[in-house]
Amino acid sequence: MAKNNKNTSKNRMSDTVNKKPKMKKKKSSLKEKIIIAVSIIAAVIIIAVMVLNIPIIPVERTKDGLTYTEHISIIRWIKELQPMAGTEGLLSADPNSYELKSGAESVDDKRDFTNDQIIEGQFTVLLLGFDEDRSNSDVMMLFHFDIINDKINILQIPRDSFVPDYTYSENGKINSVYTLGDENLIPIQRVVDAVRDTFGIPIDRYITTGCADIVDMVDLVGGIPIDLPEDVFYSYDKILYAGEQVLNGEQAELFVRARKGYMEGDIGRVKAQRIFMAACMEKALNMGTVELTKFLTEVYNKGYIGTDLTLQEMSILADFGSNMNLDDVTVQMVPGEATEYNGYSVWSIHKNATIDVINEYFRPYQPDLSYDSLPITELIESDYYTTDVYDENQDTLQDIADGATPGESKKKTTETSSSEESSYDGYDDYDYNQEENYGY
């Protein structure tokens, strides 16, 4: 028994020696758990950003006629996506080499445009509005964003402008180039080439829309407040009366497309489009950021426009435009006069006056063009002009909102001859009757 007690005593001593006291686990506080979680999330984000910014995606570029491959990051690749280019397609690289004014090489617009920007400091977008059949581009405007000088210059191109070298149509009108231009090019490229070459202005991107889309987009923003300077006649049962009102989508389409009743035919419609543009700008400036973002999202989702603008470019231009005042936007119409060609009424461009407009407003970083620089075909030579009313027709959107119309305050000659009145009347009647099947 004594031996057993001795062994038991040893075992107890051994257990006492080998047995370690238990340590109490310290509970992590909520604050510590949050810090750990945030640290992990931050680490993941840092790693993700590093991966997303690694230049791993090869992209083919063309600059100054040279093609090369550049590796870009995933983030930049997303910014350069062109999600609305499916309707019209992508433009080919501009093969022209553009000379710059002395010192313009160092211009930096500081807005991080993509490498596809043709000339640093400016960005130019061609807007086309189509008829019901999407065969004629009856609204044509060139938007020149002067990024450095915080200005927007808009060139309205009458759809009847005479450009016989760019269309197979017997009337030679620029609105037919989309359908009847160079068969080796996609339709949008035909128009871009015609406008770029005729007016000597590099074009970075395009936007297209149809008349039905205008209806939907105007209704989407709740209408456009406008003060109509005169009654507008579209048909016997579709009349807009002069005065302040809010145009719904259908009325807006009527206003920008009607020309019957205007003494100057299509030029009367160009004036109406100018007034509508000023009203739209005012509407946009009065919309809040949330409302405007919602509108743009809906425009994208519904496919109301086609464009090769990248997501990044849309963001930059939207931000740029939101900081504009109506006085910062100047509108020009291509100088010229109405005449006839092959039995069709067309707009004969006044070459010298057009070159003056382009040099002053649309080529801020390039040398001035000379008379021989552009392939403009004048049906009426300068010595035989019947009018130069539209040779100086620039107005700001604020001027237009206040009631100014092209040529009104800058008229240098008086249109009083009976032959001129007759020319305008024939211009209106002939064109309207020829195209009434298209809803005009």
Secondary structure, 3 states (H helix, E strand, C coil): CHHHHHHHHHHHHHHHHHCCCCCCCCCCCHHHHHHHHHHHHHHHHHHHHHHHCCCCEEEEEEECCEEEEEEECHHHHHHCCCCCCCCCCCCCCCCCCCCCCCCHHHCCCCCCCCCCCCCCCEEEEEEEEECCCCCCEEEEEEEEEECCCCEEEEEECCCCEECHHHCCCCCCEHHHHHHHCCCCCCHHHHHHHHHHHHHCCCCCEEEEEEHHHHHHHHHHCCCEEEEECCCEEEECCEEECCEEEEECHHHHHHHHHCCCCCCCCHHHHHHHHHHHHHHHHHHHHHCCHHHHHHHHHHHHHHCCEEECCCHHHHHHHHHHHHCCCHHHEEEEECCEEEEEECCEEEEEECHHHHHHHHHHHCCCCCCCCCHHHCCCCCCCCHHHCCCCCCCCCCEEHHHHHCCCCCCCCCCCCCCCCHHHHHHHHHHHHHHHHHCHHHCC
